[in-house]
Amino acid sequence: MSKQIAIVGGGIAGVGAAWALHRAGYEVDLFEKASALGGNAKTFRWSADGGHVDSPLLVVAWPQMYYHNYELLLDELGVGIETLPISYFVQTPEGHFCQDGQTGIQKRFAPELRRWKKLVAFVTKVNDFFLPKGRHHSLYHFSYFNPLNLIPLYWMARLFGISRAFWDTIFVPIHCATFITTSMRGVPAVILPLLESIVPLEEPTQMGTWQGAPRQVFDRMTARFSDRVHTDHEITGVERRNDRFVISDSKGRRFEADEVVFACDSASVLSALEAPSGLQRLLLSNAQYVDDVDPAFSSFVVHSDTSILPEKHRQRILSEFNTYSEINEAGALECTFVISAQNPSTKDAGVPMLVTFNSQRVIEKVQKRIDLPHPTHSVSLQNLIIMSMMRYLQGRDGLHYCGTFTTPEGGHDLSFMSGLVVAHAIGADYPFSSDQTDAVADFKQMQKMMLKSGARRPL
Ligand SMILES: Cc1cc2nc3c(=O)[nH]c(=O)nc-3n(C[C@H](O)[C@H](O)[C@H](O)COP(=O)(O)OP(=O)(O)OC[C@H]3O[C@@H](n4cnc5c(N)ncnc54)[C@H](O)[C@@H]3O)c2cc1C
């Protein structure tokens, strides 16, 4: 009989692990506490013209030059990809900044934008020095020896003559959507070239998105074992009984498995473990999520109230911009994803689709208010250390760990890859062709980050 594997968490990491294990002939049981799979990659159903239309809500797009394995997955599942222009609009009490280069704020910050470019060039040079040749354009390659892992980007910006006003007025409002937080002073400088290649401060960029909503990805990945997908199952206990695990949920239901893959947040892992070891306690209780650092973006409003956009620019924002950030007189930062301006399947639905974080005023036409506990990993040295040390727990006594806290940054490709690495360590094959050199290089690098050398099976 094939091994039975329980997977706790139905985001892309858990579903990725389950998909790869099931293809390899393992019996999988996938447990998700919510009523639908997807985790952060939520699909929302909007009412429109007497019918409805589905859209992504939070995970909306990705940088295609970095998401090699995720795009191979979509290709295999037959999910179409669109490339779309991505641009940001920032409203401040003194005027607006958008990526057309023509506003008063742009003129005011022109010298600092030039210094910013110098800073990007400097950090790129330092990073290049510490990385092997040809390994620069990847989310997965970084050097532990690079001193810029330790130095905050904010300090470097100040060193290059960039003002606090530039940081607060330009950098934070644009990148609050990247980091899902307003608190970025601890972000290490090493990340700057990557950030600029994904979201350059001064020009619009392009990203990939699904033709349709993310739900189709999860449906297709689990289609062959849908009877073993247990939504509305919050796992609260994982106990070892002889050679098997007994897994119990908040309603008292019990299941058994030979091995367990945790693909949920670290706090949920820790509270499910029967008798955590010192190392488990140390690592799982110290992984930091953005809501631990700054809860501003951990609750948000899904709505159609376009009055929150400035009247003068409203129509333009609704059709041309993907993210609208506003700093009010008190200095608070509100951020809105303009879903209907970006997703190809929703662009023409005729209903404004807005998702507002850190809402500062009364919003009407509300569809839903959502609290998102432990939304994503915060980018910090502490998390990098925890991620690296997780290798000492991986596979021990039949327990495996994947998902955001086992990856160097929060990102859909990274979480998916962490699920694949764990599935491969258990015994599943790497699911894509070995001719895909970029994808294979990313996979191998992720193996190195997550597993001790003895636990890495060759492809
Ligand atoms: C607001 C926001 C926007 C983002 N935008 C993007 C984007 O545009 N592009 C991009 O690439 N990345 C984006 N990310 C990052 C992306 O969401 C993550 O990298 C990735 O989707 C995380 O997947 P995951 O499977 O690791 O975790 P999650 O998606 O968090 O999934 C974990 C799952 O575990 C479940 N769970 C937790 N505890 C239990 C339990 N006890 N029992 C059972 N189930 C449990 C949770 O309900 C959840 O479904 C965004 C993140 C956020 C928060």
The ligand as an SDF file (V2000), in Angstrom:
LIG
                    3D

 53 58  0  0  0  0  0  0  0  0999 V2000
   -2.6200   40.8500    0.4720 C   0  0  0  0  0  0  0  0  0  0  0  0
   -1.6130   39.9730   -0.1980 C   0  0  0  0  0  0  0  0  0  0  0  0
   -1.3210   40.1550   -1.5320 C   0  0  0  0  0  0  0  0  0  0  0  0
   -0.3960   39.3480   -2.1730 C   0  0  0  0  0  0  0  0  0  0  0  0
   -0.1700   39.5310   -3.4970 N   0  0  0  0  0  0  0  0  0  0  0  0
    0.6590   38.7210   -4.1590 C   0  0  0  0  0  0  0  0  0  0  0  0
    0.8090   38.8350   -5.5640 C   0  0  0  0  0  0  0  0  0  0  0  0
    0.1530   39.6600   -6.2110 O   0  0  0  0  0  0  0  0  0  0  0  0
    1.7010   37.9990   -6.1820 N   0  0  0  0  0  0  0  0  0  0  0  0
    2.3980   37.0480   -5.4940 C   0  0  0  0  0  0  0  0  0  0  0  0
    3.1730   36.3140   -6.1020 O   0  0  0  0  0  0  0  0  0  0  0  0
    2.2590   36.9110   -4.1630 N   0  0  0  0  0  0  0  0  0  0  0  0
    1.4100   37.7100   -3.4880 C   0  0  0  0  0  0  0  0  0  0  0  0
    1.2460   37.5750   -2.1340 N   0  0  0  0  0  0  0  0  0  0  0  0
    2.0230   36.5410   -1.4330 C   0  0  0  0  0  0  0  0  0  0  0  0
    1.3040   35.1830   -1.6410 C   0  0  0  0  0  0  0  0  0  0  0  0
    0.0240   35.2400   -1.0870 O   0  0  0  0  0  0  0  0  0  0  0  0
    1.9900   34.1140   -0.9630 C   0  0  0  0  0  0  0  0  0  0  0  0
    3.3150   34.0530   -1.3110 O   0  0  0  0  0  0  0  0  0  0  0  0
    1.3870   32.7120   -1.2400 C   0  0  0  0  0  0  0  0  0  0  0  0
    0.1300   32.7470   -1.8590 O   0  0  0  0  0  0  0  0  0  0  0  0
    1.2950   32.0470    0.0840 C   0  0  0  0  0  0  0  0  0  0  0  0
    0.9100   30.7310   -0.0940 O   0  0  0  0  0  0  0  0  0  0  0  0
    1.0320   29.7110    1.0880 P   0  0  0  0  0  0  0  0  0  0  0  0
    0.4160   28.4390    0.6280 O   0  0  0  0  0  0  0  0  0  0  0  0
    2.4170   29.6700    1.5930 O   0  0  0  0  0  0  0  0  0  0  0  0
    0.1880   30.3460    2.3010 O   0  0  0  0  0  0  0  0  0  0  0  0
   -1.3200   30.7900    2.3860 P   0  0  0  0  0  0  0  0  0  0  0  0
   -1.8390   31.2110    1.0870 O   0  0  0  0  0  0  0  0  0  0  0  0
   -1.3930   31.7120    3.5510 O   0  0  0  0  0  0  0  0  0  0  0  0
   -2.0440   29.4030    2.7540 O   0  0  0  0  0  0  0  0  0  0  0  0
   -1.9820   28.8380    4.0400 C   0  0  0  0  0  0  0  0  0  0  0  0
   -3.2990   28.1090    4.2430 C   0  0  0  0  0  0  0  0  0  0  0  0
   -3.2520   27.3890    5.4680 O   0  0  0  0  0  0  0  0  0  0  0  0
   -4.5560   27.4240    6.0260 C   0  0  0  0  0  0  0  0  0  0  0  0
   -4.4440   27.0980    7.4570 N   0  0  0  0  0  0  0  0  0  0  0  0
   -3.8630   27.8400    8.4360 C   0  0  0  0  0  0  0  0  0  0  0  0
   -3.9660   27.1880    9.6140 N   0  0  0  0  0  0  0  0  0  0  0  0
   -4.5990   26.0090    9.3530 C   0  0  0  0  0  0  0  0  0  0  0  0
   -5.0040   24.9060   10.1590 C   0  0  0  0  0  0  0  0  0  0  0  0
   -4.7590   24.8660   11.4750 N   0  0  0  0  0  0  0  0  0  0  0  0
   -5.6530   23.8770    9.5680 N   0  0  0  0  0  0  0  0  0  0  0  0
   -5.9220   23.8940    8.2260 C   0  0  0  0  0  0  0  0  0  0  0  0
   -5.5730   24.9110    7.4260 N   0  0  0  0  0  0  0  0  0  0  0  0
   -4.9160   25.9560    7.9730 C   0  0  0  0  0  0  0  0  0  0  0  0
   -4.9920   28.8680    5.7720 C   0  0  0  0  0  0  0  0  0  0  0  0
   -6.3950   28.9980    5.8720 O   0  0  0  0  0  0  0  0  0  0  0  0
   -4.4900   29.0580    4.3370 C   0  0  0  0  0  0  0  0  0  0  0  0
   -5.4610   28.6880    3.3890 O   0  0  0  0  0  0  0  0  0  0  0  0
    0.3040   38.3590   -1.4570 C   0  0  0  0  0  0  0  0  0  0  0  0
    0.0290   38.1690   -0.1050 C   0  0  0  0  0  0  0  0  0  0  0  0
   -0.9300   38.9600    0.5240 C   0  0  0  0  0  0  0  0  0  0  0  0
   -1.2240   38.7420    1.9720 C   0  0  0  0  0  0  0  0  0  0  0  0
  1  2  1  0
  2  3  1  0
  2 52  2  0
  3  4  2  0
  4  5  1  0
  4 50  1  0
  5  6  2  0
  6  7  1  0
  6 13  1  0
  7  8  2  0
  7  9  1  0
  9 10  1  0
 10 11  2  0
 10 12  1  0
 12 13  2  0
 13 14  1  0
 14 15  1  0
 14 50  1  0
 15 16  1  0
 16 17  1  0
 16 18  1  0
 18 19  1  0
 18 20  1  0
 20 21  1  0
 20 22  1  0
 22 23  1  0
 23 24  1  0
 24 25  2  0
 24 26  1  0
 24 27  1  0
 27 28  1  0
 28 29  2  0
 28 30  1  0
 28 31  1  0
 31 32  1  0
 32 33  1  0
 33 34  1  0
 33 48  1  0
 34 35  1  0
 35 36  1  0
 35 46  1  0
 36 37  1  0
 36 45  1  0
 37 38  2  0
 38 39  1  0
 39 40  1  0
 39 45  2  0
 40 41  1  0
 40 42  2  0
 42 43  1  0
 43 44  2  0
 44 45  1  0
 46 47  1  0
 46 48  1  0
 48 49  1  0
 50 51  2  0
 51 52  1  0
 52 53  1  0
M  END
$$$$
